[in-house]
Amino acid sequence: MLELQGKNVLFVGGLGGIGLESVKCFLARKVAFIYILDNMEDSKIIQTLQKDHPNTKIAFDRLDVTDSTEIESKLKEVVKAMKYIDVLVNGAGIVMERNVEKTIAVNLVGLINTTLKALDYMDKSKGGRGGVVVNIASVLGLEPAHGIATYTASKHGVIGFTKSLAHDVYFQKTGVIHIAVCPGITRTPLLNTIDGTFEYSKDLVNQLLTCKFQTPEIMGEHLVKSVEISRNGGIYICDLGTLKEAELKKHWDFEF
């Protein structure tokens, strides 16, 4: 089990529903420093968090994860402030089904760019001290969701990226563990923005919205527990009060 007390956490997307509740759970573990990057700003939330946790340093800056140059510059500022990144959480996400480019840019490309650029600072062979990268995917990264095909594709991409970087060759060089968490349907403001892949997908979307929901508070606790478990390549399903590792069947392998 990873001991989080005294660690430095960088949380991308840390002011959203799941993000904010996860930040609170990290703070309850007495992390040393938590740096939040998000495209929205709420100084009152940051002030309240700092007041409630005076022994943890909390910083915030805005970030557009679709801008790779901005990601690079903001990471430099993060490392200047924290020196080391022990845990990176990629939590930025949108549900804008009809805007294919933006959905993929935020949910997948931004996550990939953030991870690759952050690894330069986390990599033990480059002066970092290793750590954990946790990507917030979705149960819809494991199963199809017919009404929101583009969002589903973006989350399947997150799973593939995570599993690929979890290869032991990478871990032996960098000391960085890669995991993904797959929330079930969680009651957050994102649900208010769901539209269907097609106009006639409305019934499929409405059906999706009638399923059982979990709270972001439960999801936040399970995200942090997944980080504490930190099994390299672990894909964790967090749904309706349960936390379990997904068993992904292997359908194909290389032949040499």
C-alpha positions as CSV (number, residue, x, y, z in Angstrom):
1,M,0.0,0.0,0.0
2,L,1.3,3.5,-0.9
3,E,1.5,5.8,2.0
4,L,0.1,9.2,0.8
5,Q,1.0,11.2,3.9
6,G,3.7,13.7,2.9
7,K,3.4,13.1,-0.8
8,N,2.9,15.8,-3.6
9,V,-0.2,15.5,-5.7
10,L,-0.9,17.2,-9.0
11,F,-4.7,17.0,-9.9
12,V,-5.8,18.0,-13.3
13,G,-9.5,18.7,-13.3
14,G,-9.6,18.9,-9.5
15,L,-12.5,21.4,-9.1
16,G,-15.2,19.2,-10.8
17,G,-17.6,16.8,-9.0
18,I,-15.4,13.8,-8.8
19,G,-12.3,15.9,-8.8
20,L,-13.1,18.0,-5.9
21,E,-14.3,15.1,-3.7
22,S,-11.1,13.2,-4.6
23,V,-9.0,16.3,-3.6
24,K,-10.7,16.3,-0.2
25,C,-9.9,12.6,0.2
26,F,-6.2,13.3,-0.6
27,L,-6.2,16.1,1.9
28,A,-7.6,13.8,4.5
29,R,-4.5,11.6,4.0
30,K,-2.3,14.6,4.9
31,V,-0.5,15.0,1.7
32,A,2.2,17.6,1.8
33,F,1.2,19.6,-1.3
34,I,-1.7,19.4,-3.7
35,Y,-1.6,21.5,-6.9
36,I,-4.9,21.8,-8.8
37,L,-5.1,22.6,-12.5
38,D,-8.5,23.2,-14.0
39,N,-10.1,25.2,-16.8
40,M,-12.6,26.8,-14.3
41,E,-11.7,28.8,-11.3
42,D,-13.2,29.1,-7.8
43,S,-11.1,30.9,-5.3
44,K,-13.6,30.4,-2.5
45,I,-13.2,26.6,-2.8
46,I,-9.4,26.9,-2.7
47,Q,-9.6,29.2,0.3
48,T,-11.9,26.9,2.2
49,L,-9.8,23.8,1.5
50,Q,-6.7,25.7,2.7
51,K,-8.4,26.8,5.8
52,D,-9.6,23.3,6.6
53,H,-6.1,21.8,5.9
54,P,-3.5,24.3,7.1
55,N,-0.7,21.8,7.1
56,T,-1.1,21.0,3.4
57,K,0.1,23.5,0.8
58,I,-2.6,24.0,-1.8
59,A,-2.1,25.8,-5.1
60,F,-4.3,26.4,-8.1
61,D,-3.8,27.5,-11.7
62,R,-6.0,27.5,-14.8
63,L,-5.2,25.0,-17.6
64,D,-6.6,24.3,-21.0
65,V,-5.7,20.6,-21.6
66,T,-6.3,21.0,-25.3
67,D,-3.2,23.3,-25.5
68,S,0.0,21.2,-25.4
69,T,2.2,24.3,-25.1
70,E,0.2,25.5,-22.1
71,I,0.4,22.1,-20.5
72,E,4.2,22.2,-20.8
73,S,4.5,25.7,-19.3
74,K,2.1,25.0,-16.4
75,L,4.0,21.8,-15.5
76,K,7.2,23.8,-15.2
77,E,5.4,26.1,-12.7
78,V,4.1,23.1,-10.8
79,V,7.5,21.5,-10.5
80,K,9.0,24.9,-9.5
81,A,6.6,25.0,-6.7
82,M,6.5,21.4,-5.6
83,K,9.9,20.2,-6.8
84,Y,8.5,16.6,-7.2
85,I,5.3,15.1,-8.5
86,D,4.5,11.9,-6.6
87,V,0.9,11.4,-7.9
88,L,-0.6,12.8,-11.1
89,V,-4.4,12.5,-11.5
90,N,-5.7,13.1,-15.0
91,G,-9.3,14.0,-14.3
92,A,-10.3,16.6,-17.0
93,G,-13.4,15.4,-18.9
94,I,-16.4,16.5,-20.9
95,V,-19.5,15.0,-22.4
96,M,-20.0,16.9,-25.7
97,E,-21.0,14.1,-28.0
98,R,-21.7,16.2,-31.1
99,N,-18.3,18.0,-30.8
100,V,-16.1,15.1,-31.7
101,E,-12.8,17.0,-31.9
102,K,-13.2,18.7,-28.5
103,T,-14.4,15.5,-26.8
104,I,-11.3,13.6,-28.0
105,A,-9.0,16.6,-27.4
106,V,-10.1,16.9,-23.7
107,N,-10.8,13.3,-22.7
108,L,-7.9,11.6,-24.5
109,V,-5.3,13.8,-26.2
110,G,-5.0,16.2,-23.3
111,L,-4.6,13.3,-20.9
112,I,-1.9,11.8,-23.1
113,N,0.0,15.0,-23.5
114,T,-0.2,15.8,-19.8
115,T,1.1,12.3,-18.9
116,L,4.0,12.3,-21.3
117,K,5.1,15.8,-20.3
118,A,4.8,15.0,-16.6
119,L,6.8,11.8,-16.9
120,D,9.8,14.0,-17.7
121,Y,9.6,15.2,-14.1
122,M,8.6,12.0,-12.4
123,D,11.0,9.6,-14.2
124,K,13.7,8.4,-11.8
125,S,16.2,8.2,-14.6
126,K,15.8,11.9,-15.1
127,G,16.0,13.0,-11.5
128,G,12.4,12.4,-10.4
129,R,11.3,10.0,-7.7
130,G,8.8,7.8,-9.5
131,G,5.2,7.8,-8.4
132,V,1.7,7.1,-9.7
133,V,-0.3,8.3,-12.7
134,V,-4.0,7.7,-12.3
135,N,-6.3,8.3,-15.2
136,I,-10.0,8.8,-14.7
137,A,-11.6,6.7,-17.4
138,S,-15.2,5.3,-17.0
139,V,-17.0,2.0,-17.0
140,L,-17.9,3.2,-20.5
141,G,-14.2,2.6,-21.3
142,L,-14.9,-1.1,-20.7
143,E,-18.3,-1.5,-22.2
144,P,-20.2,0.2,-25.1
145,A,-22.6,3.0,-24.5
146,H,-24.6,3.2,-27.7
147,G,-26.1,6.6,-27.2
148,I,-22.8,8.3,-26.6
149,A,-20.4,6.6,-28.9
150,T,-17.8,9.4,-29.1
151,Y,-17.4,9.7,-25.4
152,T,-17.2,6.0,-25.1
153,A,-14.4,5.9,-27.7
154,S,-12.4,8.5,-25.8
155,K,-12.6,6.5,-22.6
156,H,-11.7,3.2,-24.3
157,G,-8.6,5.2,-25.5
158,V,-7.7,6.1,-21.9
159,I,-7.8,2.4,-20.9
160,G,-5.6,1.4,-23.9
161,F,-3.1,4.2,-23.1
162,T,-2.9,3.3,-19.4
163,K,-2.4,-0.4,-20.0
164,S,0.3,0.3,-22.6
165,L,2.4,2.5,-20.4
166,A,2.1,0.0,-17.5
167,H,4.6,-2.3,-19.2
168,D,7.4,-3.4,-16.9
169,V,10.1,-2.0,-19.2
170,Y,8.7,1.5,-18.6
171,F,8.3,0.9,-14.8
172,Q,11.9,-0.3,-14.4
173,K,13.2,2.8,-16.1
174,T,10.9,5.5,-14.6
175,G,9.6,4.0,-11.4
176,V,6.1,5.3,-12.3
177,I,3.0,3.2,-11.9
178,H,0.1,3.7,-14.3
179,I,-3.5,2.9,-13.2
180,A,-7.0,3.9,-14.3
181,V,-10.2,4.2,-12.4
182,C,-13.5,3.6,-14.1
183,P,-16.4,5.4,-12.3
184,G,-19.9,4.1,-12.7
185,I,-22.5,6.7,-13.5
186,T,-21.9,9.4,-11.0
187,R,-24.2,12.3,-10.1
188,T,-22.2,15.3,-11.3
189,P,-22.9,18.4,-13.5
190,L,-21.6,16.5,-16.5
191,L,-24.9,14.6,-16.7
192,N,-26.6,17.8,-17.6
193,T,-24.6,18.2,-20.8
194,I,-25.2,14.7,-22.3
195,D,-26.6,14.7,-25.8
196,G,-26.7,11.7,-28.1
197,T,-24.4,10.7,-31.0
198,F,-27.4,11.3,-33.3
199,E,-30.6,13.1,-32.9
200,Y,-32.4,9.8,-32.8
201,S,-30.1,8.6,-29.9
202,K,-32.3,10.5,-27.5
203,D,-34.1,7.4,-26.2
204,L,-30.8,5.6,-25.6
205,V,-29.5,8.6,-23.6
206,N,-32.7,8.8,-21.6
207,Q,-32.4,5.2,-20.8
208,L,-28.8,5.7,-19.6
209,L,-30.0,8.5,-17.3
210,T,-32.5,6.2,-15.6
211,C,-29.8,3.8,-14.2
212,K,-28.6,3.8,-10.6
213,F,-26.2,6.6,-9.7
214,Q,-23.4,6.9,-7.2
215,T,-22.3,10.0,-5.4
216,P,-19.0,11.9,-6.2
217,E,-18.1,11.5,-2.5
218,I,-18.0,7.7,-2.7
219,M,-16.1,7.9,-6.1
220,G,-13.5,10.3,-4.6
221,E,-12.8,7.9,-1.8
222,H,-12.4,5.0,-4.1
223,L,-10.1,6.9,-6.4
224,V,-7.8,7.6,-3.6
225,K,-7.9,4.0,-2.4
226,S,-7.0,2.9,-5.9
227,V,-3.9,5.1,-5.7
228,E,-3.0,3.6,-2.3
229,I,-3.3,0.1,-3.9
230,S,-1.2,1.2,-6.9
231,R,-0.9,-2.1,-8.8
232,N,0.8,-1.2,-12.0
233,G,-1.7,-1.6,-14.9
234,G,-4.6,-1.9,-12.5
235,I,-8.0,-0.9,-13.9
236,Y,-10.4,-0.2,-11.0
237,I,-14.1,-0.2,-11.3
238,C,-15.7,2.2,-8.8
239,D,-19.5,1.7,-8.9
240,L,-22.3,2.0,-6.4
241,G,-20.2,1.7,-3.3
242,T,-17.9,-1.0,-4.5
243,L,-14.3,-1.0,-5.6
244,K,-12.9,-3.9,-7.6
245,E,-10.2,-4.5,-10.2
246,A,-11.4,-5.2,-13.7
247,E,-10.4,-8.6,-15.1
248,L,-9.7,-7.8,-18.8
249,K,-9.6,-10.8,-21.0
250,K,-6.7,-11.1,-23.5
251,H,-8.0,-11.7,-27.0
252,W,-4.8,-11.4,-29.0
253,D,-1.0,-11.3,-28.5
254,F,2.0,-10.8,-30.7
255,E,3.6,-13.7,-32.4
256,F,7.3,-13.7,-33.1
